[in-house]
Amino acid sequence: MKTFCPYRICPLGAHIDHQYGVVSGTSVDIGITFEYEEINSSKIIISSLDYEGIHEFDIYFNNQRCMDWADYFRGVIEGLKKKYKISKGLKGTFQGDLPSGGISSSSSSQIAFLLAICKINNIVLTKEEIIELVYQVEHEFMGLNVGILDPSCEVLGKKDSMLFLDTLTKYSFTIENKEFNKEYQFLILYSGIKRSLVGSKYNQRVEELKKCYNKLNIDNNSCGKLRDIPDYYYERYKDILNEVELKRSQHYFSEMERVRFGLQAWRKNDMIFFGNLMTESCLSSIYNYESGSKLLIDLFELTRSIDGVLGIRFLGAGFNGSSLALVEKNKADSIIKVIQDNYLKLYPELEKDFKIIPVELRDGVSL
């Protein structure tokens, strides 16, 4: 038996879901496959073609973090046990179409595993339950202050459509754009270097934004995030922030505006404007949010100037991993070749690992 969960892309809305911002994204036609079989015990035995080691744990144990890649799945079991009775274990192997890094592989893997364990234990989850459980695993078990962007895109994504999600109210809608596929293409550019949010500066950035909120918020609003702060209020009082806080908060408020403009551009199929917004988002990520490894920044700089590239930005948190490029479809092959040639001149040691994959927009995970 097997389950599949797609990766997600997020063209606009970088680093703002944990501040309850409005984001865009959708699921694509590559992702994580989990092949498994039911076993006659309460054991979970999992391996991966992308990571070393075979990990085994028991459903009935009080599973804690062991600081390895299987922690996500221990977290899924512990989260599921809070609401449902599970007794049947499984043995399975994960395989990803790309290594981890900006394409939500941890979220995709959790969902693929969750669907498998639910199937053999006759549990039926709603889409909302899947999103919430993955969010809780990341927050409570893994200690990452992420938002709901990743699982929402992987579950709620629609073919030929872009999802716009308010991460505060959890209201979402998709805008179909069938014209997009005729003229344009998204490319995922994998830098050749894996990344993990655990141990990155991700939580540090969230804490820096919390300091911004604490200085700006005088009304004791209930949200507790920058979403509480109106734009006009921010512009009036932002001078009380120090240099770092000003940069971080400026990224949040400018990115919220880019998502709003991006919604209209996607609706009109104005991909030139949409691409410009993506590039502006990445520049803000580099200079205001200060994410981006040297490899990702070099990849950004050499890609943005190529004829036919309409926009590019980091995927995910941008502390290594992948980027997303929007290109003219009839120039995609030549663009891929130019990127490969120029990038591998800088980093020839990554020839075996660097990848560029054209992707199509597809429905989210099948329940």
N, C-alpha and C positions, 0 to 999 in steps of 0.2 A: 504494500500500500504506500501511497505517497500523498503529501500535501505540498502546495506551492503558495508562496506569498510574494507579491511583487515588491521591488524597491520603490522608493518615492523620489521625485524630484521636487525642488522648491525654488522656482525661478525668482520669486520676490517674497520677502518676509524673513530675512536672515536675522537670527538672534533675538527675535521679539516675541516668540510664543511663550517663553517663560515669564514675560512681562504682561501676559494676557493681550498681546497685540492681535492684529488681523493679518493673516498670512495667505499665501497662495501655494498650491502644489497639486500633484496628482500622482497616480501610480503608472508605472511603465512596464514594458513587456519583458524585462529581465528581473531576476530576483533569487529567492532561496527555495530550494527543493529539499524536502525532508522525506527520505524513504525509511519506512519503519515496519515492524511487525509486532503484534501483541505477544507478550510472553506470560507464562503461567506463574506470575509472582507480582509482588508490588515494587519490583526493582525498575529503575530507569537506567538504561545503559545507552550512552550516546557517544558518537564520534563525529569527526568532521574531516572533509577532504581539504579544508583550508587551514586547520589548526591541529597541533599535535596532541596526542593523548586520547585515551578512552576513559570516560568518566562514568562512574556508577554511584547512584544514591537510591534511597528508599522513600517511597511515598509517605510511609507512616512515621518517618523520623521527623524531628524538628530541624529541618535543614537550614544551615547557616552558610554565609559566604566563605568560600575557600580560596578566593583570589585567583580564579582561573576562568576560562571562557564559559564553563558550564554553569557559572553562578546565575546567569540570566534564567536558566531553565529550572534551577532550584527555586529561584524567585517565583517563576510561573506556577510551580506546584504549590508553594506555600500560599500564594495569592488565591489560587483556585480552591484550595482546601477551606478557605474562610467561608465560602458560600455553598460549596458542593461536596458531596461524598465521592471520593475517587479511591479505587482499590486496584485497578488493573494497570500493570506496568507495560513498558515497551522497550524495544531495542531498535535504534535507528541511527541514520547518518545524514548529516547536513552537507549540502553542496551549494555554494553561491556562484552566480555568474560573474561576480567581481569580488575581490577582497574587500574587507571592511574599510570604510573611509568616506563618509559624507553621503552615502546612499541608503542610510538607515538599515544596515544589515542586522544590527542587534534587534531592532523592532521587528523586522521581517522574520528573523529566525524565531523570535518568541511567538509570533502569530502562527507560523507554520507548525511549531511544536505544540502550541495550545490547541490548534484544530485537531491534531493527531490524538492527543491525550483525551480530548473531549469526545472524539468519535468512538474510541474503544471503551469509554466509560458512559456512553449514551447521555452525554450532556449537550444541550443546545444553548448556545450563547447568542445574545443579540449583538449587533454591531457596536452598540454603545458599551456593552459589557466588555467586549474585546479591547476597545480603546482604553477604557478605564483601568482594566487589569494591567495592560502593558505600561500605562502611565504609573501605576502604583509600584510595579516591579522596579522601574527605573528610579523612582523617588525613594521608596521605603526600603527596598532590598539592596539596590545598587548605590544609593546615595548620590544620585545625579539630579540636579535641579532643572530637568528638562520640562518642556511643555507637551501638548498633545498632538503636535503637528505630524510627527512620523506615523503613528498608528492610524490617525485620522485619514491621511492621504492613502495609506495602503488598504484601508477598509472602505472608504467612501468615494474613492476615485472612480471616474467614468471615462469610457472610451471617447477620444477626440474632445475631451473637456478639461477645463481647469477648475479645481476646487478652490473656493474662497471661504475661509474659516475664521470666525470670530472665536478666539480661544478663551475669551472670558465667558460669553454666553453659551458657547458651543453651537451657535447657529451656523449653518453652512449651506452653501448652494453651489451648484456646478454650472458653468457656462460652456455650452457646446460651441465648437468652432471647427466645422468640417472643412472649411477652406484652408485651415492651417496645413494639413498634410499635403496639399497640392503644391505648395510653394516653399515650405519651411521644414526644418528638421532640428531636433535637439540631439546633441552629442554629449555623452558622458566621457570626460577625460580623466582617466585614473592615473595619478602621478607616478605610480609604482611604489609608493610608500604607504603602508597601512597606518591607520591611526585608531586610537581608542579614546573615548571621552574620559574614561577613568584615568586619572593621573594627568590630564591635560589642564589648561587654564580655564576650562568651561565654567566650573563652579566659582572660580575667582571672579570671572566677569559678572556672573549673577550677583555676587556679593557687592561688587562695585556699583551695580545698578540699584541695589538695595540702599546703599548709602545716598545715592542721588534721590531716591524716593523719600528717604527719611528727612533730608534737608528741605525738599520742596513741599512736602505734604504738611499742611497746617490745619486741615479740616478733619483729620482722623477718619478718612474714608475707609470703606470696608474692604476694598480690593487688595490693598497692600502692595500694589505694583505700580509701575509708571503709567499704566492705563488709567489710573485715578487722576492723573495730572492733565488738565486741559491744555491744548496747544498755546492759547493766548496767555495762560498763567505761566507756562514754561518760558515763553519768550520774555515775559516781564521780569521774572525772578531768577533766570538761569545764571546770572552773574554771581550768585552766592556759592556756586559750585566751584571746586578746584579744577585744575586743568584736565586731569584724568576723568573726573566725573562729568565734565562738560563734553568731552569727546564721546564717552559711552552713551550719555543721554541724547546727544545730537544724533547719533546713529539711530537710536530708537525712534525719535520723532520724525526724522527724515525718511526712515524705512517705512513707517506707517503711511506716510504720504505717497511713497512710491507704490505701495500695494494698492492704494485707492486709484492712482492714475493707471496702474497696470490692469486693473479690472476693466476699465473703460477701453484700454488699448486692445486687450484680448477680445472683448466683445465686438470691436470694430475690425478685428484682424489687422490692426496696425502694428505689425511686428517690428518695424523700424524703431518706433517709439518704445515698444515693449523691450526690445534689445538694449536700447540706450539706458532704460531704467535698470536692467540687470547689471550693466557695466557700472553705473553709478552706485548700485548696491554694493558691488565688490570693492569699489574704491573706498566707500565708507567703511566696509569691513576691515580694510587694510589700515586706513589712517585714523578712523575714529574708534572702531572696536578693537583694533590691533590684533586681528587674527591673521592667519595665513603663514605657512612655512615659506622658506626661501624657494623651495621647489614650486609650490603653488603660485607664488607671486611671479616667478619667472615664466611659468606656463601661462598665466594671465596676460602678462605683458607681451609675450610673443604671439599670442593668439588674437588679441583684440584688434591688432592692426592688419590682419589678413583680409584680403578682399572676399566679401561674402559672409564674413562673421558679423552678425548684427549685435551680439551681446555675449558676455561671459561673466560668470560669478562662481565663487566657491559653493560647493554643496555641503550641507550640514554646517557644523561649527567652524570649519575651515582651518583646523589645526594640523592638517595633513589630509591625504586621501584624494578626493575627486573634485572636479569642477564641472559646470554645465555650460555648454555653448549653444547659442541659437544661431543657425546658419541658413543661408539660402540653399534649398534642397538640390538645385541643379549644379551647385558648386561644392557639394559636400565631399565628394571623393578627392578633389584637388586640395580642399582645405585640410582634410585628414592627412594627406601626404606631406603638406607643408609643415603642419604642426609636428608630425613625427620626426621629420628631418631636422627641424630646428631644435626641438626639445632634446633629441638624442645627441645632437652636437654638444649640448651643455651637459648632459648626463648619460654618457654612453653605457655606463654600468647598469642602467635601468632598462636596457633594451628588451630583456626577457619579461619584465614586469609591467612596463608602460603599456596602456591600452586605451584605445578610443572606440567607443561603441555607440553607433546610432540607435536611438530608442524611439518607440512608438508609444502613444498614450493609450492605456488600456483600462478596463474595469479593475476595480479593487479586488481583494481576495474573495474567492467563492466560498460561501459558508455551507 
